[in-house]
Amino acid sequence: MSSAPRLGGKVALVTGASRGLGLAIAQALVAEGGAVACLARAGPELSRAVSDLAATGAGALAVPADVTDSGQVERAVRQTLEKWGRLDIVVLNAGTWQGAPVHETSEQMWDLLLDLNLKGAFLTLKYAVPALIAGGGGTIVGIGSLGAWAGQPGASAYAASKWGLRGLLESVALELKPHRVRVSLVHPHNINSAGPPLARDAPERTRKLEPSEIAALVAWICTAPDHVSLGNVTIWPVAAGITAG
Ligand SMILES: NC(=O)c1ccc[n+]([C@@H]2O[C@H](COP(=O)([O-])OP(=O)(O)OC[C@H]3O[C@@H](n4cnc5c(N)ncnc54)[C@H](OP(=O)(O)O)[C@@H]3O)[C@@H](O)[C@H]2O)c1
């Protein structure tokens, strides 16, 4: 939000950074002068995202991994440390949405949501936190959802995964406070990310947030003065949030 880059010399790991909100967060962090390791499953989308970032002169590295696979996440963190020798920021963004009434929720859907939205965050923390502690501190930002705050009919498994993420990170925040690692959760609602982007003048556009609008908030959290820590932050479009009626 300021014009002078504030993350020079800092290194971030962003999960789910091949598209959507994760890519917008990676773009916002490199705009602040940070170097970013982009984690997503291997494929052309991740390669393109990282080469586009690198083309701007930014420090960008693809660390292909399935966030639900312990060995792959460990390797991605190791590759980040081998490249830059430090880690300062971890953004737990990889996640997805699926929904059905609870009695129509398949075990497969339950496992997908809990594995990706919750276990993936746990595994990333498991391997990244030692580097944050070794570096003397840092910032962790989890991407939750309004579904982490209120029950959602037809989305009980998704809500369980995001409430779980909130419980995980609120506990980790207390564990890591002595190590000067601050932990925040950003809870967005209705992002113009999945699927084809809406045109600027599309009527539904006012009911969606642009990924860059949420990414700016994440960048603000990561660049706040060291003594400032945000906890849970909700962000929604005025026309479609929980206060919109
Ligand atoms: N969209 C919304 O309205 C909304 C609302 C509230 C909260 N959120 C949350 O915001 C976050 C981002 O959402 P989005 O809409 O930007 O999602 P998206 O466009 O579907 O992007 C998801 C990202 O996660 C990656 N990913 C998926 N499965 C993965 C796996 N197993 N291992 C590693 N990476 C994986 C994807 O890359 P690959 O597929 O290439 O691996 C992609 O980079 C999620 O946590 C979501 O729950 C979204």
The ligand as a Tripos MOL2 file, in Angstrom:
@<TRIPOS>MOLECULE
LIG
   48    52     1     0     0
SMALL
NO_CHARGES

@<TRIPOS>ATOM
      1 N1        -13.1100  -18.3660   -4.1490 N.am      1 LIG1
      2 C1        -13.7940  -17.9190   -3.1010 C.2       1 LIG1
      3 O1        -14.8700  -17.3100   -3.2350 O.2       1 LIG1
      4 C2        -13.2480  -18.1570   -1.7090 C.ar      1 LIG1
      5 C3        -13.9810  -17.6850   -0.6110 C.ar      1 LIG1
      6 C4        -13.4700  -17.8590    0.6770 C.ar      1 LIG1
      7 C5        -12.2550  -18.4750    0.8450 C.ar      1 LIG1
      8 N2        -11.5600  -18.9350   -0.2300 N.ar      1 LIG1
      9 C6        -10.2700  -19.5890   -0.0010 C.3       1 LIG1
     10 O2         -9.2580  -18.8790   -0.7000 O.3       1 LIG1
     11 C7         -8.2160  -19.7820   -1.0680 C.3       1 LIG1
     12 C8         -7.9040  -19.6200   -2.5500 C.3       1 LIG1
     13 O3         -9.1030  -19.8110   -3.2820 O.3       1 LIG1
     14 P1         -9.1520  -19.5550   -4.8580 P.3       1 LIG1
     15 O4        -10.5660  -19.2260   -5.1810 O.co2     1 LIG1
     16 O5         -8.0500  -18.6280   -5.2670 O.co2     1 LIG1
     17 O6         -8.8410  -21.0470   -5.3800 O.3       1 LIG1
     18 P2         -8.3710  -21.5440   -6.8300 P.3       1 LIG1
     19 O7         -8.4490  -20.4620   -7.8480 O.co2     1 LIG1
     20 O8         -9.0780  -22.8320   -7.0750 O.co2     1 LIG1
     21 O9         -6.8040  -21.8680   -6.5730 O.3       1 LIG1
     22 C9         -6.4310  -22.8720   -5.6750 C.3       1 LIG1
     23 C10        -4.9180  -22.9730   -5.6420 C.3       1 LIG1
     24 O10        -4.5810  -24.0810   -4.7780 O.3       1 LIG1
     25 C11        -3.7580  -24.9950   -5.5220 C.3       1 LIG1
     26 N3         -4.0000  -26.3740   -5.1140 N.ar      1 LIG1
     27 C12        -5.1500  -27.0760   -5.2290 C.ar      1 LIG1
     28 N4         -4.9690  -28.3170   -4.7560 N.ar      1 LIG1
     29 C13        -3.6590  -28.3950   -4.3490 C.ar      1 LIG1
     30 C14        -2.8720  -29.4100   -3.7730 C.ar      1 LIG1
     31 N5         -3.3600  -30.6210   -3.4960 N.pl3     1 LIG1
     32 N6         -1.5770  -29.1280   -3.4940 N.ar      1 LIG1
     33 C15        -1.0580  -27.9110   -3.7580 C.ar      1 LIG1
     34 N7         -1.7660  -26.8970   -4.2800 N.ar      1 LIG1
     35 C16        -3.0630  -27.1510   -4.5800 C.ar      1 LIG1
     36 C17        -4.1500  -24.7590   -6.9710 C.3       1 LIG1
     37 O11        -3.1130  -25.1520   -7.8440 O.3       1 LIG1
     38 P3         -3.0780  -26.5530   -8.6150 P.3       1 LIG1
     39 O12        -4.4910  -26.9760   -8.8790 O.co2     1 LIG1
     40 O13        -2.3230  -26.2010   -9.8620 O.co2     1 LIG1
     41 O14        -2.3330  -27.4780   -7.7240 O.co2     1 LIG1
     42 C18        -4.3070  -23.2490   -6.9970 C.3       1 LIG1
     43 O15        -3.0500  -22.6360   -7.0970 O.3       1 LIG1
     44 C19        -8.6920  -21.1830   -0.6610 C.3       1 LIG1
     45 O16        -8.1500  -21.5410    0.5850 O.3       1 LIG1
     46 C20       -10.1980  -21.0030   -0.5440 C.3       1 LIG1
     47 O17       -10.8060  -21.9290    0.3520 O.3       1 LIG1
     48 C21       -12.0360  -18.7880   -1.5100 C.ar      1 LIG1
@<TRIPOS>BOND
     1     1     2 1
     2     2     3 2
     3     2     4 1
     4     4     5 ar
     5     4    48 ar
     6     5     6 ar
     7     6     7 ar
     8     7     8 ar
     9     8     9 1
    10     8    48 ar
    11     9    10 1
    12     9    46 1
    13    10    11 1
    14    11    12 1
    15    11    44 1
    16    12    13 1
    17    13    14 1
    18    14    15 2
    19    14    16 1
    20    14    17 1
    21    17    18 1
    22    18    19 2
    23    18    20 1
    24    18    21 1
    25    21    22 1
    26    22    23 1
    27    23    24 1
    28    23    42 1
    29    24    25 1
    30    25    26 1
    31    25    36 1
    32    26    27 ar
    33    26    35 ar
    34    27    28 ar
    35    28    29 ar
    36    29    30 ar
    37    29    35 ar
    38    30    31 1
    39    30    32 ar
    40    32    33 ar
    41    33    34 ar
    42    34    35 ar
    43    36    37 1
    44    36    42 1
    45    37    38 1
    46    38    39 2
    47    38    40 1
    48    38    41 1
    49    42    43 1
    50    44    45 1
    51    44    46 1
    52    46    47 1
@<TRIPOS>SUBSTRUCTURE
     1 LIG1         1 GROUP 0 **** ****
